[in-house]
Amino acid sequence: MKPAKNLFLLLWLWFALALVASIFPVLSAVWLVMGAVIMIVALFDGRTVLHIKQLYARRQLRGSLPVNVWRTIKVRVANAYKNPVSLTLYDHHPAQAESRHLPQAMVIQPDGWGEASYQVRLLRRGDQSFGATEALLFSPLRLWQRKVMLGEPQAVRGYPDFAAVAKYALLATDHHLSQMGIRKRRRRGMGLEFHQLREYRDGDTLRQVDWKATSRMNKLISREYQDERDQQIVFLFDGGRRMLAQDGALSHFDHALNAMLLLAHVALRQGDAVGMMSFAGEERYLHPKKGSATLNQLMNRLYDMQPMLKTPDYVHAVTELMKKLRKRSLVVLVTNLRDEDSEELMVALNLLKKRHLVLLASLREMILGDTLRKPVDNFNDALTLAATHHYLGSREKAFEQVKYAGVFSLDVEPAKLPVAMVNRYLEIKRSGRL
């Protein structure tokens, strides 16, 4: 317990009266009486706040929160004390989080309750915790304030921004993928797996016509195909130092994680199995599985993983993956390719493509594009632009080697990676290469 603002105001008033009494001694008695009154009132007021004990707090909080998304948290405080209680509420949210609309003042009547709503935004994935709720109680005359801790700490999991993935998920159907920039053009008769028989339509090719069914029905009947199902998509996920690069509010690792979750969702809807293996940091593995529950398993496997200051060993990662993965799959290697990596990476890609189809998805720093678009105003700007062109030229040569080796590749800015990966996946399925 400590003095509040009102007590200091009274003491300043008493001090001012002391100055006046030093000039007019006749007021000395008044000064003494006023001091005694202030002391007595303060003691009784402080005694009242010390006896406030029947307060209870409960925080309404889900077990998981998305990163970089504002979420509303509610704290309800119940008062079982016989008198009204005036307080200011603080909530101890995780250190790796931002909050707004805190603290909040409230007055709670006897046998009543009050509710405070504020917003919090997690800045980092992983296991985090809310501490106990802190309440600053005020005495009836607001001469004293007393800090009490209410409620219990609560654990929370910081997940990737699955709200953004859910937004994509609403569009991730045959009819709506194009609305998010994903080009899924189903061509009649050009799929790989028989779907159904139907009446002939303008534009159908002759090889689609089922002549036996046509003779039975006395009208033209066509065969309709769809993309093959029951295939495997496996993510080989770089968790090394390259993925620590920051573009906007998210690191390259977080951008890549969101892209992987979107592609996993689309692949699972296509009837494919999805798995993953991480390397160059914590090594985690999830065997390819089908079904909607697989997306939650991916989140639970990766939500608390953070990139580390390790150099990726592509050959070792590929060797370990091939030991675990026997069935031919589409392996999506997510990393940040540099020209100095090309020799080691090519060895790993050539080893991997002996058994699997490979897609190299690389994140390109946004600052490179910003530098190319920036006007050149002085000599230093010209040097920076020339160095950027030289770096991009070396990077382009590295990707030419990848393409020449027969490996699919992407080199895009982090924000464009989710849609680019889904587009390439759908193109590969339509091509029949897998």
N, C-alpha and C positions, 0 to 999 in steps of 0.2 A: 504494500500500500504506500502511496506517496501523495503529496499535496497536489491539488488541482488548481486550475486557473483562478477560481473564485477566492480561494484562500489567500493566494498571493495578492489579489486586489485588496482584500481586507487588510493584509499586513502593510501594503503600501499606503493605504489610507491611515492606518495607525501610525506609521512612520511620519507621514505628513503632519499629523496632529502633534507628534512629538516636536517637530520643528517649530510649529506655532506655539506650543507650550514653552519652548525655550525662550521665546520672545515675550510671551505673556504668561508668567508663572501662575496666574490665577487659574489657568486651564490645566495645570498639572494633575489635579484630582480627576478631571474628566478623562484625561489621557490614561490614567491608571485604571479607572473603571472600565473604559473601553477595551483596554488590554485584557482585563479579567473576563469580560463578556465574550470577547473573541475566543479566548482560550476555552471557556466552558462550552460555547456553542460548537467549536471545532471538535472537542472531545466527544460530545454526544453525537455529532454528525458522523465522526469516524467510527464510533461504536456501532452505529446502525449498519454501515456498509460491511463491517467485519462479520456481522451475523447473517449475511446473505449467503446461503449455502445450497438451497434447493433449486438449482438450475441444471438443465440437461440439454445437450445439443446433439443433433443428428444430421449428418451430411448425406444428401441424396447424390450418389455418385455411382456410375457404372464401373465395371471392372476393367474397361479398356477405353482409351481415348485416342482419336487420331492426331497425328503430329501436324502442326501448323494450321489447325482449324480451331476457331473459337467455339467453345462449348459452355453451356450454362450450368453452373453448379448452384444448388440450393442448400442452405443451412437453416434448419428449424431449431429454435431455442424455446424450451418450455420453462415456465416459471411456477414452481410449486410453493414459493415464498408467500407470506401473508400480505406483503405490500408490493406496490408496483416497483419495477426495477428498470433503471435507465442505464443503458450500456452502449458501447461502441464495439462492433464485431470485426475481428480480423481472422482470416483463415490462412493457415500455413500450407500453401500449395507447394508442389515440388520446386526445387531450386532451378531446374531446367524448364521453367515455364514463365509466361507472362500473365498478368491479371489486369482486369479493369473493374471499376465500380466497387473497389474496396479502399478503406474500411466503410462500414455502414452503421449509422446510429439508429437505435430503436428504443421504444419504451414498451415493456411487456407488463400487462396487468396481472394481478394475482390469479393463479390457476389458468392462465392464458398462455399463448405462445406467439412468437413472432418469426417471420421468415425473411432471410436475406438471400438475394439472388445476385450472383456476380458471374463474370466470364473468365475463363482461363484458356490459354493456348500453350500446349506442350511444344517445346522446341527440339526435343530429342526423343528418339524411340527408346524402348527398353523398359525395365522394371523401375518404377518410381513410386513415391508415396506422398500422401497428404498427412501432415501432422495433426495434432489435436487442434481444435478451434480455440482461439484466444479471444476472451471477452474482457473489455476494460469497463468495470462497474463504477458507477458514480454514486456518491452519497446523496441523500435527499436534497441537500443544499448545494451540492456539487463543490464541496470544499475538499473532498478526497476522491481519489480514484484507486481502484484495486484491480489487479490483473489476476484472472483465473483461467485455467485451461479446462475446456469442456470437450466431451465426446472422446472418440478413440481415433488413433491413426488408421489410415486406410491405404492399402496397396492398390496401384493402378498400373496397367500395361499401356505403354505408348506404342501404338501400332502405326504402320504406314498410313498415308492418307487414303484410307479405304472409301472415304466419302467421294473422292474424285473417281476412284475405280468403280464405285456404284453408279456414278453418273454415266460413265462409259457403258456400264453393264446394261443400263436401260436402253441403250442404243445398239447393243451388240446382238442384233438379230439379223436374219437374212434381209429384212426389208429396211433396216435402219442403220446398218453399219456405214453406209455412204454418208450419213449426216455428220459423222465425226471425222470424215476424211478417209475412211477405210473403204477401199474399192473392192467390193465383192461382186463381180459380174458373173452370174451363173449362165453359162452358155448351153443351150439345149443340146442334149446328146453328146456333149464334149466332156462329161465327167468320167469317172472311173468305176463307179459302183452302181449296179442296177437299182433303180428306185421304184418305178411303177410303169404300167402301161396306160396310155391315154390316147385320145383322138389326135389325129395328125393336125398340126398347125402350120400356117405359113411360116417359112423359114427353117423348118425341120429338114435335115439332110436325108438323102435316100438310105443311107446306112442305118438311120434310126428306125426305119420302117420295119415292123415285125410282120413278115409276110404270112406266117401261119395264122396269127391272130387276125390279120386283115382278111384272109380267105374265110375264116369262121364268121366274122362279124359283117362281111360284105361292105366294109368301109375301111379307109386307111387308119391303121393303128401304129403309133410310134412308141418306142422305148424311151423312157426318161431316166437320166443318170444323175447321180450326186457324187460329191467328193467322198473319197474313201474315208472310212472311220477306223477305229481301233489302231491308230498309229501312236507313236510315242514322241513327246516333246520333252527334252531335258535341257535345263539351263545350267551352264557352267559359269558360275558367278564369281567375278574377281572381287575380293575383299581387301586388296592391297592398297599401297600408298597412292596410286594413281586415282583411286576413287574418292580420295579425300578432297579433291578439287571442289570448290564451291561456286555454284552459279545461281544467284538469287538466294532465296531462303533455304534451298536444299543443296546437299552435296551431290556429287555425281552418283554416289552409292544410292542415295535415296531416290534420285530420278530413275536410276536403273531398276530399283526395287519396284517402284510404281509401274514401270513399263512391263516388268516381268509378270506382275499380278494381273494386269490387263490382258496380256497375251495368254496367260494361264486360263483366265476366265473364258476367253473366246475359244481356245483349244478344247477345253472341257465341254463347252456347249456343242462343239463339232464332234464329240464322241471320242476324242483322243485322250490318252493318258499323259499326265504331266508329272515331272520330277525335277530335282535340282541337286547340284553339288556346288559348294563354295570352296574357294581356295585362296591362298596368299594371305590368310588371316585365320579365323576360326574355320575349321573344316567340318562342314555339316552336309548330310546327305539325306535325301528323301527319294525312295524308290518310286518310279512312275506309277501313278494310280489314276483311276477314273472316278467320276462322280463329283457332285457339287461340294462335298465335304473336303475335297483335296485342296481347294483354295484356302480354307481355314487352316488346314494343316501346314500349308506353305507359310501363311502369316505367322502361325505359332512357332514355326521353325526359324524364322528370320527376323521377327519383330525386334529382338533385343541385340541383334548383331551389328557391330560397328566396324568400319574399315580400320585397318592397322597399318603401321609404318613398315610394311614388308614389301619386298620386290616380288612380283608374281613369277612363279616358276611354272611356265605353261606346259613344259614337257612332263614334269612330275604330275601336274593336275590331270592331264590327258591320260597318262598311264594309269593313274588311280581310277579314273572314271571308266576306262575300258575294262578294268578288272570287275567292276560292279555291273556294267551295262552290256548285256549280250545281244539283245534284240536290236536290229537296225532302227535308229531313231534320228530325229532331227535334233541336233545338238546346237543350242544357241549360246555361243561364247560371248558374254557381256564383259567388256573391258574398256580401257582407254588406250588405244594403240599409239605408240610412238615409233618413229623411224628406227630408233636404236633397238627396238624389240623385234624387228622384222625377221632377223635370222633365226632366233630361237622360236618365235611364233610359227614360222613356216615349217619348222621341224615338227612342232606339235600338231599343226593343222594337217600336214601330210600323213601323220600317224593316225589321226582321228578319222580322216575321210576314207581310210581303207575299209572301215566297217559302217560308218555313219555318214549322214548328210549333215553338212556344217554350215551354220550362219554366224558370221562374225559381226557382232553389233558393237560399234565403238562410239563413244561419246566425244564430241568435239567441243572445246571450250567456246563459250559465247563471245569471249573477248576477241577471238580471232575475226569473227564476222564484224564486230563493232569497229575493230581497227581498220578493216578494209573499207567500211562505209564512212569513216571519219575523214573530214577534209584535211588536206596537208597544208598547214600554215607556216611551217618553219622547217629547218634542217633536221631537227630531232624527230619531227613527225615523219619526214621522208625516210629516215633511217629505220624507224619503227615499222613503217609500211613495207620497206624492202625486206627486213628480217622476217616479217609475217609471211610475205610471198615465198621466201626461201623455205620457211618451215612447212608451209602448206604444200610446196612442191615436193619436198622430201616425204611428206605424209602421203601424197597422192601416189608416189612411186611405190611405197609400201603396200598400198591397197591394190595397185596394178599387179603386184606379185601374188597377192591373195586371189585376185580374180583369175589370173593365169593358171593358178593351181586348181581351179574348179570349185572354189569355195564362194558361197554367197556372202555378201558383205554390206554393211551399212555404216556410214560415217555422218552422223547428224548431231545437232545441238541437243542437249538433254531434254528440253521441253518438247521436242519433236520425236523423241525416241519411241514413246508408246504407240502412236499411230503408225510410224514407219515399220516397227517390228511386226505389228499385226498385218499390215499390208503385204509384207514380204512372206510371212507365214502362209497367208491365203494364196499368194501367187505360187508358192512351192507346192501346196496341196493340189492346185489346179493343174500344175505341170505334170503331175504323176511321178516326179522324181523320187519321192519318198516311198 
